[in-house]
Amino acid sequence: MNFPDDLLHLVRTDEPLGPLVWLGIGGPARYFAEPVEPDDVQKLIRAANESDLPVRILGGGSNLLVR
């Protein structure tokens, strides 16, 4: 996946999700980003959609099981 150059600083690959959810367990996300600016969220979602990648917004990580 090729993210736009201005978003590369936000995207990490194979990011473990266990430490981010309340139960503390879970495997890695292929791509993971923590954007702060609303424009960056829109750009990330647009780039993922163009590459047919699903997008999941985690929120606070409660009530979430990650395989």
PDBQT receptor file of N, H, CA, C and O in Angstrom, charges set to zero:
ATOM      1  N   MET A   1       0.847  -1.169   0.000  1.00  0.00    +0.000 N 
ATOM      2  CA  MET A   1       0.000   0.000   0.000  1.00  0.00    +0.000 C 
ATOM      3  C   MET A   1       0.892   1.231   0.000  1.00  0.00    +0.000 C 
ATOM      4  O   MET A   1       1.824   1.326   0.799  1.00  0.00    +0.000 OA
ATOM      5  N   ASN A   2       0.621   2.145  -0.865  1.00  0.00    +0.000 N 
ATOM      6  H   ASN A   2      -0.136   2.068  -1.514  1.00  0.00    +0.000 HD
ATOM      7  CA  ASN A   2       1.368   3.392  -0.937  1.00  0.00    +0.000 C 
ATOM      8  C   ASN A   2       0.501   4.534  -0.446  1.00  0.00    +0.000 C 
ATOM      9  O   ASN A   2      -0.403   4.991  -1.146  1.00  0.00    +0.000 OA
ATOM     10  N   PHE A   3       0.781   4.985   0.753  1.00  0.00    +0.000 N 
ATOM     11  H   PHE A   3       1.515   4.614   1.322  1.00  0.00    +0.000 HD
ATOM     12  CA  PHE A   3       0.071   6.131   1.296  1.00  0.00    +0.000 C 
ATOM     13  C   PHE A   3       0.706   7.405   0.756  1.00  0.00    +0.000 C 
ATOM     14  O   PHE A   3       1.895   7.412   0.435  1.00  0.00    +0.000 OA
ATOM     15  N   PRO A   4      -0.068   8.482   0.650  1.00  0.00    +0.000 N 
ATOM     16  CA  PRO A   4       0.512   9.753   0.209  1.00  0.00    +0.000 C 
ATOM     17  C   PRO A   4       1.666  10.161   1.125  1.00  0.00    +0.000 C 
ATOM     18  O   PRO A   4       1.643   9.892   2.326  1.00  0.00    +0.000 OA
ATOM     19  N   ASP A   5       2.660  10.804   0.549  1.00  0.00    +0.000 N 
ATOM     20  H   ASP A   5       2.679  11.022  -0.426  1.00  0.00    +0.000 HD
ATOM     21  CA  ASP A   5       3.864  11.176   1.306  1.00  0.00    +0.000 C 
ATOM     22  C   ASP A   5       3.557  11.994   2.552  1.00  0.00    +0.000 C 
ATOM     23  O   ASP A   5       4.238  11.853   3.567  1.00  0.00    +0.000 OA
ATOM     24  N   ASP A   6       2.540  12.847   2.488  1.00  0.00    +0.000 N 
ATOM     25  H   ASP A   6       1.987  12.961   1.663  1.00  0.00    +0.000 HD
ATOM     26  CA  ASP A   6       2.244  13.700   3.644  1.00  0.00    +0.000 C 
ATOM     27  C   ASP A   6       1.558  12.940   4.776  1.00  0.00    +0.000 C 
ATOM     28  O   ASP A   6       1.304  13.515   5.835  1.00  0.00    +0.000 OA
ATOM     29  N   LEU A   7       1.252  11.648   4.571  1.00  0.00    +0.000 N 
ATOM     30  H   LEU A   7       1.459  11.181   3.711  1.00  0.00    +0.000 HD
ATOM     31  CA  LEU A   7       0.628  10.834   5.623  1.00  0.00    +0.000 C 
ATOM     32  C   LEU A   7       1.548   9.745   6.158  1.00  0.00    +0.000 C 
ATOM     33  O   LEU A   7       1.218   9.092   7.148  1.00  0.00    +0.000 OA
ATOM     34  N   LEU A   8       2.687   9.539   5.524  1.00  0.00    +0.000 N 
ATOM     35  H   LEU A   8       2.956  10.069   4.719  1.00  0.00    +0.000 HD
ATOM     36  CA  LEU A   8       3.568   8.439   5.919  1.00  0.00    +0.000 C 
ATOM     37  C   LEU A   8       4.002   8.523   7.381  1.00  0.00    +0.000 C 
ATOM     38  O   LEU A   8       4.232   7.493   8.015  1.00  0.00    +0.000 OA
ATOM     39  N   HIS A   9       4.115   9.723   7.918  1.00  0.00    +0.000 N 
ATOM     40  H   HIS A   9       3.928  10.560   7.403  1.00  0.00    +0.000 HD
ATOM     41  CA  HIS A   9       4.537   9.858   9.316  1.00  0.00    +0.000 C 
ATOM     42  C   HIS A   9       3.457   9.374  10.289  1.00  0.00    +0.000 C 
ATOM     43  O   HIS A   9       3.743   9.184  11.471  1.00  0.00    +0.000 OA
ATOM     44  N   LEU A  10       2.225   9.171   9.818  1.00  0.00    +0.000 N 
ATOM     45  H   LEU A  10       1.992   9.326   8.857  1.00  0.00    +0.000 HD
ATOM     46  CA  LEU A  10       1.122   8.718  10.668  1.00  0.00    +0.000 C 
ATOM     47  C   LEU A  10       0.918   7.206  10.647  1.00  0.00    +0.000 C 
ATOM     48  O   LEU A  10       0.345   6.649  11.583  1.00  0.00    +0.000 OA
ATOM     49  N   VAL A  11       1.374   6.546   9.606  1.00  0.00    +0.000 N 
ATOM     50  H   VAL A  11       1.839   6.999   8.846  1.00  0.00    +0.000 HD
ATOM     51  CA  VAL A  11       1.049   5.134   9.372  1.00  0.00    +0.000 C 
ATOM     52  C   VAL A  11       2.185   4.233   9.850  1.00  0.00    +0.000 C 
ATOM     53  O   VAL A  11       3.354   4.442   9.528  1.00  0.00    +0.000 OA
ATOM     54  N   ARG A  12       1.794   3.217  10.633  1.00  0.00    +0.000 N 
ATOM     55  H   ARG A  12       0.844   3.048  10.895  1.00  0.00    +0.000 HD
ATOM     56  CA  ARG A  12       2.748   2.184  11.068  1.00  0.00    +0.000 C 
ATOM     57  C   ARG A  12       2.230   0.839  10.564  1.00  0.00    +0.000 C 
ATOM     58  O   ARG A  12       1.021   0.641  10.444  1.00  0.00    +0.000 OA
ATOM     59  N   THR A  13       3.127  -0.064  10.277  1.00  0.00    +0.000 N 
ATOM     60  H   THR A  13       4.109   0.097  10.374  1.00  0.00    +0.000 HD
ATOM     61  CA  THR A  13       2.731  -1.389   9.806  1.00  0.00    +0.000 C 
ATOM     62  C   THR A  13       2.933  -2.420  10.904  1.00  0.00    +0.000 C 
ATOM     63  O   THR A  13       3.805  -2.278  11.761  1.00  0.00    +0.000 OA
ATOM     64  N   ASP A  14       2.111  -3.459  10.863  1.00  0.00    +0.000 N 
ATOM     65  H   ASP A  14       1.402  -3.574  10.167  1.00  0.00    +0.000 HD
ATOM     66  CA  ASP A  14       2.188  -4.571  11.829  1.00  0.00    +0.000 C 
ATOM     67  C   ASP A  14       2.202  -4.079  13.269  1.00  0.00    +0.000 C 
ATOM     68  O   ASP A  14       2.994  -4.544  14.089  1.00  0.00    +0.000 OA
ATOM     69  N   GLU A  15       1.326  -3.143  13.564  1.00  0.00    +0.000 N 
ATOM     70  H   GLU A  15       0.683  -2.765  12.898  1.00  0.00    +0.000 HD
ATOM     71  CA  GLU A  15       1.243  -2.545  14.906  1.00  0.00    +0.000 C 
ATOM     72  C   GLU A  15       0.453  -3.463  15.836  1.00  0.00    +0.000 C 
ATOM     73  O   GLU A  15      -0.692  -3.794  15.530  1.00  0.00    +0.000 OA
ATOM     74  N   PRO A  16       1.035  -3.886  16.972  1.00  0.00    +0.000 N 
ATOM     75  CA  PRO A  16       0.296  -4.734  17.916  1.00  0.00    +0.000 C 
ATOM     76  C   PRO A  16      -0.881  -3.958  18.520  1.00  0.00    +0.000 C 
ATOM     77  O   PRO A  16      -0.713  -2.834  18.993  1.00  0.00    +0.000 OA
ATOM     78  N   LEU A  17      -2.068  -4.566  18.499  1.00  0.00    +0.000 N 
ATOM     79  H   LEU A  17      -2.204  -5.479  18.115  1.00  0.00    +0.000 HD
ATOM     80  CA  LEU A  17      -3.254  -3.890  19.011  1.00  0.00    +0.000 C 
ATOM     81  C   LEU A  17      -3.572  -4.243  20.460  1.00  0.00    +0.000 C 
ATOM     82  O   LEU A  17      -4.363  -3.556  21.107  1.00  0.00    +0.000 OA
ATOM     83  N   GLY A  18      -2.966  -5.301  20.968  1.00  0.00    +0.000 N 
ATOM     84  H   GLY A  18      -2.324  -5.859  20.443  1.00  0.00    +0.000 HD
ATOM     85  CA  GLY A  18      -3.222  -5.710  22.346  1.00  0.00    +0.000 C 
ATOM     86  C   GLY A  18      -3.074  -4.592  23.362  1.00  0.00    +0.000 C 
ATOM     87  O   GLY A  18      -3.962  -4.418  24.197  1.00  0.00    +0.000 OA
ATOM     88  N   PRO A  19      -1.994  -3.828  23.329  1.00  0.00    +0.000 N 
ATOM     89  CA  PRO A  19      -1.829  -2.762  24.318  1.00  0.00    +0.000 C 
ATOM     90  C   PRO A  19      -2.852  -1.622  24.182  1.00  0.00    +0.000 C 
ATOM     91  O   PRO A  19      -2.960  -0.783  25.076  1.00  0.00    +0.000 OA
ATOM     92  N   LEU A  20      -3.591  -1.588  23.087  1.00  0.00    +0.000 N 
ATOM     93  H   LEU A  20      -3.504  -2.270  22.361  1.00  0.00    +0.000 HD
ATOM     94  CA  LEU A  20      -4.526  -0.488  22.855  1.00  0.00    +0.000 C 
ATOM     95  C   LEU A  20      -5.968  -0.812  23.220  1.00  0.00    +0.000 C 
ATOM     96  O   LEU A  20      -6.822   0.075  23.207  1.00  0.00    +0.000 OA
ATOM     97  N   VAL A  21      -6.254  -2.084  23.549  1.00  0.00    +0.000 N 
ATOM     98  H   VAL A  21      -5.561  -2.804  23.560  1.00  0.00    +0.000 HD
ATOM     99  CA  VAL A  21      -7.621  -2.465  23.908  1.00  0.00    +0.000 C 
ATOM    100  C   VAL A  21      -7.674  -2.842  25.379  1.00  0.00    +0.000 C 
ATOM    101  O   VAL A  21      -6.662  -3.220  25.969  1.00  0.00    +0.000 OA
ATOM    102  N   TRP A  22      -8.848  -2.736  25.962  1.00  0.00    +0.000 N 
ATOM    103  H   TRP A  22      -9.670  -2.428  25.483  1.00  0.00    +0.000 HD
ATOM    104  CA  TRP A  22      -9.006  -2.937  27.404  1.00  0.00    +0.000 C 
ATOM    105  C   TRP A  22      -8.589  -4.323  27.867  1.00  0.00    +0.000 C 
ATOM    106  O   TRP A  22      -8.025  -4.464  28.952  1.00  0.00    +0.000 OA
ATOM    107  N   LEU A  23      -8.853  -5.347  27.067  1.00  0.00    +0.000 N 
ATOM    108  H   LEU A  23      -9.311  -5.233  26.186  1.00  0.00    +0.000 HD
ATOM    109  CA  LEU A  23      -8.504  -6.704  27.488  1.00  0.00    +0.000 C 
ATOM    110  C   LEU A  23      -7.018  -7.000  27.351  1.00  0.00    +0.000 C 
ATOM    111  O   LEU A  23      -6.531  -7.987  27.904  1.00  0.00    +0.000 OA
ATOM    112  N   GLY A  24      -6.298  -6.168  26.630  1.00  0.00    +0.000 N 
ATOM    113  H   GLY A  24      -6.693  -5.367  26.181  1.00  0.00    +0.000 HD
ATOM    114  CA  GLY A  24      -4.852  -6.302  26.525  1.00  0.00    +0.000 C 
ATOM    115  C   GLY A  24      -4.372  -7.435  25.637  1.00  0.00    +0.000 C 
ATOM    116  O   GLY A  24      -3.200  -7.810  25.689  1.00  0.00    +0.000 OA
ATOM    117  N   ILE A  25      -5.268  -7.988  24.821  1.00  0.00    +0.000 N 
ATOM    118  H   ILE A  25      -6.219  -7.683  24.779  1.00  0.00    +0.000 HD
ATOM    119  CA  ILE A  25      -4.858  -9.060  23.925  1.00  0.00    +0.000 C 
ATOM    120  C   ILE A  25      -5.243  -8.701  22.497  1.00  0.00    +0.000 C 
ATOM    121  O   ILE A  25      -6.219  -7.988  22.262  1.00  0.00    +0.000 OA
ATOM    122  N   GLY A  26      -4.474  -9.198  21.561  1.00  0.00    +0.000 N 
ATOM    123  H   GLY A  26      -3.681  -9.777  21.752  1.00  0.00    +0.000 HD
ATOM    124  CA  GLY A  26      -4.810  -8.970  20.157  1.00  0.00    +0.000 C 
ATOM    125  C   GLY A  26      -3.571  -8.959  19.296  1.00  0.00    +0.000 C 
ATOM    126  O   GLY A  26      -2.475  -8.619  19.742  1.00  0.00    +0.000 OA
ATOM    127  N   GLY A  27      -3.770  -9.333  18.075  1.00  0.00    +0.000 N 
ATOM    128  H   GLY A  27      -4.660  -9.609  17.712  1.00  0.00    +0.000 HD
ATOM    129  CA  GLY A  27      -2.682  -9.393  17.113  1.00  0.00    +0.000 C 
ATOM    130  C   GLY A  27      -2.419  -8.043  16.466  1.00  0.00    +0.000 C 
ATOM    131  O   GLY A  27      -2.969  -7.021  16.874  1.00  0.00    +0.000 OA
ATOM    132  N   PRO A  28      -1.567  -8.061  15.449  1.00  0.00    +0.000 N 
ATOM    133  CA  PRO A  28      -1.167  -6.806  14.806  1.00  0.00    +0.000 C 
ATOM    134  C   PRO A  28      -2.152  -6.352  13.729  1.00  0.00    +0.000 C 
ATOM    135  O   PRO A  28      -2.838  -7.162  13.105  1.00  0.00    +0.000 OA
ATOM    136  N   ALA A  29      -2.199  -5.048  13.532  1.00  0.00    +0.000 N 
ATOM    137  H   ALA A  29      -1.642  -4.390  14.039  1.00  0.00    +0.000 HD
ATOM    138  CA  ALA A  29      -2.924  -4.450  12.409  1.00  0.00    +0.000 C 
ATOM    139  C   ALA A  29      -1.952  -4.322  11.257  1.00  0.00    +0.000 C 
ATOM    140  O   ALA A  29      -0.799  -3.935  11.449  1.00  0.00    +0.000 OA
ATOM    141  N   ARG A  30      -2.410  -4.645  10.063  1.00  0.00    +0.000 N 
ATOM    142  H   ARG A  30      -3.347  -4.959   9.907  1.00  0.00    +0.000 HD
ATOM    143  CA  ARG A  30      -1.535  -4.502   8.893  1.00  0.00    +0.000 C 
ATOM    144  C   ARG A  30      -1.057  -3.062   8.787  1.00  0.00    +0.000 C 
ATOM    145  O   ARG A  30       0.135  -2.807   8.620  1.00  0.00    +0.000 OA
ATOM    146  N   TYR A  31      -1.995  -2.119   8.884  1.00  0.00    +0.000 N 
ATOM    147  H   TYR A  31      -2.964  -2.326   9.019  1.00  0.00    +0.000 HD
ATOM    148  CA  TYR A  31      -1.672  -0.687   8.879  1.00  0.00    +0.000 C 
ATOM    149  C   TYR A  31      -2.408  -0.044  10.046  1.00  0.00    +0.000 C 
ATOM    150  O   TYR A  31      -3.561  -0.378  10.319  1.00  0.00    +0.000 OA
ATOM    151  N   PHE A  32      -1.751   0.863  10.720  1.00  0.00    +0.000 N 
ATOM    152  H   PHE A  32      -0.815   1.134  10.498  1.00  0.00    +0.000 HD
ATOM    153  CA  PHE A  32      -2.342   1.537  11.877  1.00  0.00    +0.000 C 
ATOM    154  C   PHE A  32      -1.950   3.009  11.836  1.00  0.00    +0.000 C 
ATOM    155  O   PHE A  32      -0.798   3.348  11.565  1.00  0.00    +0.000 OA
ATOM    156  N   ALA A  33      -2.916   3.872  12.106  1.00  0.00    +0.000 N 
ATOM    157  H   ALA A  33      -3.852   3.596  12.326  1.00  0.00    +0.000 HD
ATOM    158  CA  ALA A  33      -2.632   5.314  12.122  1.00  0.00    +0.000 C 
ATOM    159  C   ALA A  33      -3.394   5.961  13.259  1.00  0.00    +0.000 C 
ATOM    160  O   ALA A  33      -4.497   5.535  13.602  1.00  0.00    +0.000 OA
ATOM    161  N   GLU A  34      -2.807   6.983  13.837  1.00  0.00    +0.000 N 
ATOM    162  H   GLU A  34      -1.911   7.329  13.558  1.00  0.00    +0.000 HD
ATOM    163  CA  GLU A  34      -3.446   7.785  14.879  1.00  0.00    +0.000 C 
ATOM    164  C   GLU A  34      -3.447   9.250  14.452  1.00  0.00    +0.000 C 
ATOM    165  O   GLU A  34      -2.683  10.054  14.986  1.00  0.00    +0.000 OA
ATOM    166  N   PRO A  35      -4.301   9.598  13.493  1.00  0.00    +0.000 N 
ATOM    167  CA  PRO A  35      -4.329  10.990  13.037  1.00  0.00    +0.000 C 
ATOM    168  C   PRO A  35      -4.927  11.908  14.097  1.00  0.00    +0.000 C 
ATOM    169  O   PRO A  35      -5.771  11.491  14.889  1.00  0.00    +0.000 OA
ATOM    170  N   VAL A  36      -4.487  13.143  14.102  1.00  0.00    +0.000 N 
ATOM    171  H   VAL A  36      -3.801  13.482  13.459  1.00  0.00    +0.000 HD
ATOM    172  CA  VAL A  36      -4.983  14.142  15.043  1.00  0.00    +0.000 C 
ATOM    173  C   VAL A  36      -5.889  15.143  14.328  1.00  0.00    +0.000 C 
ATOM    174  O   VAL A  36      -6.915  15.561  14.866  1.00  0.00    +0.000 OA
ATOM    175  N   GLU A  37      -5.508  15.514  13.140  1.00  0.00    +0.000 N 
ATOM    176  H   GLU A  37      -4.675  15.175  12.703  1.00  0.00    +0.000 HD
ATOM    177  CA  GLU A  37      -6.255  16.515  12.377  1.00  0.00    +0.000 C 
ATOM    178  C   GLU A  37      -7.371  15.864  11.559  1.00  0.00    +0.000 C 
ATOM    179  O   GLU A  37      -7.158  14.817  10.949  1.00  0.00    +0.000 OA
ATOM    180  N   PRO A  38      -8.556  16.475  11.543  1.00  0.00    +0.000 N 
ATOM    181  CA  PRO A  38      -9.664  15.919  10.739  1.00  0.00    +0.000 C 
ATOM    182  C   PRO A  38      -9.307  15.741   9.265  1.00  0.00    +0.000 C 
ATOM    183  O   PRO A  38      -9.753  14.782   8.635  1.00  0.00    +0.000 OA
ATOM    184  N   ASP A  39      -8.516  16.644   8.714  1.00  0.00    +0.000 N 
ATOM    185  H   ASP A  39      -8.153  17.423   9.226  1.00  0.00    +0.000 HD
ATOM    186  CA  ASP A  39      -8.108  16.505   7.311  1.00  0.00    +0.000 C 
ATOM    187  C   ASP A  39      -7.296  15.238   7.080  1.00  0.00    +0.000 C 
ATOM    188  O   ASP A  39      -7.424  14.592   6.039  1.00  0.00    +0.000 OA
ATOM    189  N   ASP A  40      -6.455  14.882   8.061  1.00  0.00    +0.000 N 
ATOM    190  H   ASP A  40      -6.352  15.406   8.906  1.00  0.00    +0.000 HD
ATOM    191  CA  ASP A  40      -5.649  13.667   7.938  1.00  0.00    +0.000 C 
ATOM    192  C   ASP A  40      -6.535  12.422   7.978  1.00  0.00    +0.000 C 
ATOM    193  O   ASP A  40      -6.268  11.448   7.273  1.00  0.00    +0.000 OA
ATOM    194  N   VAL A  41      -7.583  12.449   8.794  1.00  0.00    +0.000 N 
ATOM    195  H   VAL A  41      -7.800  13.240   9.366  1.00  0.00    +0.000 HD
ATOM    196  CA  VAL A  41      -8.520  11.325   8.847  1.00  0.00    +0.000 C 
ATOM    197  C   VAL A  41      -9.148  11.136   7.472  1.00  0.00    +0.000 C 
ATOM    198  O   VAL A  41      -9.207  10.018   6.959  1.00  0.00    +0.000 OA
ATOM    199  N   GLN A  42      -9.606  12.207   6.888  1.00  0.00    +0.000 N 
ATOM    200  H   GLN A  42      -9.558  13.115   7.304  1.00  0.00    +0.000 HD
ATOM    201  CA  GLN A  42     -10.222  12.128   5.563  1.00  0.00    +0.000 C 
ATOM    202  C   GLN A  42      -9.248  11.609   4.518  1.00  0.00    +0.000 C 
ATOM    203  O   GLN A  42      -9.614  10.777   3.688  1.00  0.00    +0.000 OA
ATOM    204  N   LYS A  43      -8.018  12.091   4.552  1.00  0.00    +0.000 N 
ATOM    205  H   LYS A  43      -7.721  12.767   5.226  1.00  0.00    +0.000 HD
ATOM    206  CA  LYS A  43      -7.014  11.652   3.584  1.00  0.00    +0.000 C 
ATOM    207  C   LYS A  43      -6.685  10.165   3.754  1.00  0.00    +0.000 C 
ATOM    208  O   LYS A  43      -6.539   9.442   2.769  1.00  0.00    +0.000 OA
ATOM    209  N   LEU A  44      -6.569   9.713   5.009  1.00  0.00    +0.000 N 
ATOM    210  H   LEU A  44      -6.687  10.300   5.809  1.00  0.00    +0.000 HD
ATOM    211  CA  LEU A  44      -6.276   8.308   5.263  1.00  0.00    +0.000 C 
ATOM    212  C   LEU A  44      -7.409   7.410   4.779  1.00  0.00    +0.000 C 
ATOM    213  O   LEU A  44      -7.162   6.377   4.158  1.00  0.00    +0.000 OA
ATOM    214  N   ILE A  45      -8.634   7.795   5.057  1.00  0.00    +0.000 N 
ATOM    215  H   ILE A  45      -8.835   8.634   5.562  1.00  0.00    +0.000 HD
ATOM    216  CA  ILE A  45      -9.781   6.997   4.626  1.00  0.00    +0.000 C 
ATOM    217  C   ILE A  45      -9.865   6.974   3.103  1.00  0.00    +0.000 C 
ATOM    218  O   ILE A  45     -10.142   5.932   2.510  1.00  0.00    +0.000 OA
ATOM    219  N   ARG A  46      -9.630   8.108   2.476  1.00  0.00    +0.000 N 
ATOM    220  H   ARG A  46      -9.405   8.955   2.958  1.00  0.00    +0.000 HD
ATOM    221  CA  ARG A  46      -9.646   8.169   1.013  1.00  0.00    +0.000 C 
ATOM    222  C   ARG A  46      -8.578   7.246   0.420  1.00  0.00    +0.000 C 
ATOM    223  O   ARG A  46      -8.853   6.508  -0.526  1.00  0.00    +0.000 OA
ATOM    224  N   ALA A  47      -7.363   7.285   0.973  1.00  0.00    +0.000 N 
ATOM    225  H   ALA A  47      -7.139   7.884   1.742  1.00  0.00    +0.000 HD
ATOM    226  CA  ALA A  47      -6.275   6.442   0.467  1.00  0.00    +0.000 C 
ATOM    227  C   ALA A  47      -6.594   4.961   0.670  1.00  0.00    +0.000 C 
ATOM    228  O   ALA A  47      -6.319   4.145  -0.209  1.00  0.00    +0.000 OA
ATOM    229  N   ALA A  48      -7.168   4.609   1.811  1.00  0.00    +0.000 N 
ATOM    230  H   ALA A  48      -7.392   5.272   2.526  1.00  0.00    +0.000 HD
ATOM    231  CA  ALA A  48      -7.538   3.214   2.069  1.00  0.00    +0.000 C 
ATOM    232  C   ALA A  48      -8.632   2.768   1.105  1.00  0.00    +0.000 C 
ATOM    233  O   ALA A  48      -8.565   1.663   0.567  1.00  0.00    +0.000 OA
ATOM    234  N   ASN A  49      -9.622   3.598   0.884  1.00  0.00    +0.000 N 
ATOM    235  H   ASN A  49      -9.676   4.496   1.321  1.00  0.00    +0.000 HD
ATOM    236  CA  ASN A  49     -10.708   3.246  -0.041  1.00  0.00    +0.000 C 
ATOM    237  C   ASN A  49     -10.184   3.043  -1.458  1.00  0.00    +0.000 C 
ATOM    238  O   ASN A  49     -10.628   2.134  -2.159  1.00  0.00    +0.000 OA
ATOM    239  N   GLU A  50      -9.252   3.875  -1.880  1.00  0.00    +0.000 N 
ATOM    240  H   GLU A  50      -8.892   4.614  -1.311  1.00  0.00    +0.000 HD
ATOM    241  CA  GLU A  50      -8.683   3.749  -3.224  1.00  0.00    +0.000 C 
ATOM    242  C   GLU A  50      -7.923   2.444  -3.394  1.00  0.00    +0.000 C 
ATOM    243  O   GLU A  50      -7.775   1.950  -4.512  1.00  0.00    +0.000 OA
ATOM    244  N   SER A  51      -7.436   1.879  -2.276  1.00  0.00    +0.000 N 
ATOM    245  H   SER A  51      -7.557   2.281  -1.368  1.00  0.00    +0.000 HD
ATOM    246  CA  SER A  51      -6.699   0.611  -2.324  1.00  0.00    +0.000 C 
ATOM    247  C   SER A  51      -7.557  -0.566  -1.860  1.00  0.00    +0.000 C 
ATOM    248  O   SER A  51      -7.046  -1.665  -1.646  1.00  0.00    +0.000 OA
ATOM    249  N   ASP A  52      -8.856  -0.333  -1.706  1.00  0.00    +0.000 N 
ATOM    250  H   ASP A  52      -9.271   0.560  -1.880  1.00  0.00    +0.000 HD
ATOM    251  CA  ASP A  52      -9.792  -1.379  -1.258  1.00  0.00    +0.000 C 
ATOM    252  C   ASP A  52      -9.404  -1.982   0.084  1.00  0.00    +0.000 C 
ATOM    253  O   ASP A  52      -9.585  -3.180   0.300  1.00  0.00    +0.000 OA
ATOM    254  N   LEU A  53      -8.872  -1.163   0.989  1.00  0.00    +0.000 N 
ATOM    255  H   LEU A  53      -8.726  -0.190   0.813  1.00  0.00    +0.000 HD
ATOM    256  CA  LEU A  53      -8.549  -1.613   2.341  1.00  0.00    +0.000 C 
ATOM    257  C   LEU A  53      -9.690  -1.241   3.280  1.00  0.00    +0.000 C 
ATOM    258  O   LEU A  53     -10.185  -0.115   3.230  1.00  0.00    +0.000 OA
ATOM    259  N   PRO A  54     -10.113  -2.163   4.129  1.00  0.00    +0.000 N 
ATOM    260  CA  PRO A  54     -11.157  -1.814   5.097  1.00  0.00    +0.000 C 
ATOM    261  C   PRO A  54     -10.607  -0.864   6.158  1.00  0.00    +0.000 C 
ATOM    262  O   PRO A  54      -9.425  -0.913   6.498  1.00  0.00    +0.000 OA
ATOM    263  N   VAL A  55     -11.472  -0.009   6.670  1.00  0.00    +0.000 N 
ATOM    264  H   VAL A  55     -12.432   0.030   6.394  1.00  0.00    +0.000 HD
ATOM    265  CA  VAL A  55     -11.099   0.957   7.703  1.00  0.00    +0.000 C 
ATOM    266  C   VAL A  55     -11.900   0.643   8.959  1.00  0.00    +0.000 C 
ATOM    267  O   VAL A  55     -13.113   0.445   8.889  1.00  0.00    +0.000 OA
ATOM    268  N   ARG A  56     -11.242   0.597  10.083  1.00  0.00    +0.000 N 
ATOM    269  H   ARG A  56     -10.256   0.758  10.139  1.00  0.00    +0.000 HD
ATOM    270  CA  ARG A  56     -11.895   0.399  11.372  1.00  0.00    +0.000 C 
ATOM    271  C   ARG A  56     -11.442   1.507  12.303  1.00  0.00    +0.000 C 
ATOM    272  O   ARG A  56     -10.245   1.755  12.447  1.00  0.00    +0.000 OA
ATOM    273  N   ILE A  57     -12.389   2.167  12.928  1.00  0.00    +0.000 N 
ATOM    274  H   ILE A  57     -13.362   1.966  12.811  1.00  0.00    +0.000 HD
ATOM    275  CA  ILE A  57     -12.064   3.205  13.909  1.00  0.00    +0.000 C 
ATOM    276  C   ILE A  57     -12.238   2.582  15.280  1.00  0.00    +0.000 C 
ATOM    277  O   ILE A  57     -13.330   2.128  15.621  1.00  0.00    +0.000 OA
ATOM    278  N   LEU A  58     -11.174   2.554  16.070  1.00  0.00    +0.000 N 
ATOM    279  H   LEU A  58     -10.286   2.922  15.793  1.00  0.00    +0.000 HD
ATOM    280  CA  LEU A  58     -11.168   1.815  17.322  1.00  0.00    +0.000 C 
ATOM    281  C   LEU A  58     -11.776   2.580  18.489  1.00  0.00    +0.000 C 
ATOM    282  O   LEU A  58     -12.332   1.956  19.392  1.00  0.00    +0.000 OA
ATOM    283  N   GLY A  59     -11.694   3.869  18.505  1.00  0.00    +0.000 N 
ATOM    284  H   GLY A  59     -11.242   4.376  17.771  1.00  0.00    +0.000 HD
ATOM    285  CA  GLY A  59     -12.173   4.612  19.668  1.00  0.00    +0.000 C 
ATOM    286  C   GLY A  59     -11.300   4.326  20.868  1.00  0.00    +0.000 C 
ATOM    287  O   GLY A  59     -10.074   4.297  20.755  1.00  0.00    +0.000 OA
ATOM    288  N   GLY A  60     -11.924   4.112  22.027  1.00  0.00    +0.000 N 
ATOM    289  H   GLY A  60     -12.919   4.135  22.118  1.00  0.00    +0.000 HD
ATOM    290  CA  GLY A  60     -11.179   3.898  23.257  1.00  0.00    +0.000 C 
ATOM    291  C   GLY A  60     -10.708   2.479  23.474  1.00  0.00    +0.000 C 
ATOM    292  O   GLY A  60      -9.963   2.225  24.420  1.00  0.00    +0.000 OA
ATOM    293  N   GLY A  61     -11.120   1.533  22.623  1.00  0.00    +0.000 N 
ATOM    294  H   GLY A  61     -11.725   1.740  21.854  1.00  0.00    +0.000 HD
ATOM    295  CA  GLY A  61     -10.663   0.166  22.732  1.00  0.00    +0.000 C 
ATOM    296  C   GLY A  61     -11.459  -0.701  23.703  1.00  0.00    +0.000 C 
ATOM    297  O   GLY A  61     -11.067  -1.835  23.980  1.00  0.00    +0.000 OA
ATOM    298  N   SER A  62     -12.570  -0.184  24.222  1.00  0.00    +0.000 N 
ATOM    299  H   SER A  62     -12.889   0.737  23.997  1.00  0.00    +0.000 HD
ATOM    300  CA  SER A  62     -13.394  -1.019  25.112  1.00  0.00    +0.000 C 
ATOM    301  C   SER A  62     -14.376  -1.813  24.264  1.00  0.00    +0.000 C 
ATOM    302  O   SER A  62     -14.717  -1.410  23.152  1.00  0.00    +0.000 OA
ATOM    303  N   ASN A  63     -14.824  -2.935  24.791  1.00  0.00    +0.000 N 
ATOM    304  H   ASN A  63     -14.547  -3.263  25.695  1.00  0.00    +0.000 HD
ATOM    305  CA  ASN A  63     -15.765  -3.814  24.092  1.00  0.00    +0.000 C 
ATOM    306  C   ASN A  63     -15.249  -4.206  22.718  1.00  0.00    +0.000 C 
ATOM    307  O   ASN A  63     -16.013  -4.282  21.755  1.00  0.00    +0.000 OA
ATOM    308  N   LEU A  64     -13.960  -4.453  22.634  1.00  0.00    +0.000 N 
ATOM    309  H   LEU A  64     -13.339  -4.391  23.415  1.00  0.00    +0.000 HD
ATOM    310  CA  LEU A  64     -13.348  -4.778  21.354  1.00  0.00    +0.000 C 
ATOM    311  C   LEU A  64     -12.456  -6.004  21.529  1.00  0.00    +0.000 C 
ATOM    312  O   LEU A  64     -11.590  -6.036  22.403  1.00  0.00    +0.000 OA
ATOM    313  N   LEU A  65     -12.678  -7.010  20.688  1.00  0.00    +0.000 N 
ATOM    314  H   LEU A  65     -13.381  -6.984  19.978  1.00  0.00    +0.000 HD
ATOM    315  CA  LEU A  65     -11.821  -8.190  20.670  1.00  0.00    +0.000 C 
ATOM    316  C   LEU A  65     -11.048  -8.185  19.369  1.00  0.00    +0.000 C 
ATOM    317  O   LEU A  65     -11.626  -8.014  18.295  1.00  0.00    +0.000 OA
ATOM    318  N   VAL A  66      -9.750  -8.372  19.462  1.00  0.00    +0.000 N 
ATOM    319  H   VAL A  66      -9.281  -8.512  20.334  1.00  0.00    +0.000 HD
ATOM    320  CA  VAL A  66      -8.884  -8.385  18.282  1.00  0.00    +0.000 C 
ATOM    321  C   VAL A  66      -8.276  -9.770  18.173  1.00  0.00    +0.000 C 
ATOM    322  O   VAL A  66      -7.696 -10.280  19.131  1.00  0.00    +0.000 OA
ATOM    323  N   ARG A  67      -8.411 -10.371  17.011  1.00  0.00    +0.000 N 
ATOM    324  H   ARG A  67      -8.882  -9.957  16.232  1.00  0.00    +0.000 HD
ATOM    325  CA  ARG A  67      -7.818 -11.705  16.863  1.00  0.00    +0.000 C 
ATOM    326  C   ARG A  67      -6.351 -11.629  16.542  1.00  0.00    +0.000 C 
ATOM    327  O   ARG A  67      -5.699 -12.662  16.385  1.00  0.00    +0.000 OA
TER     328      ARG A  67
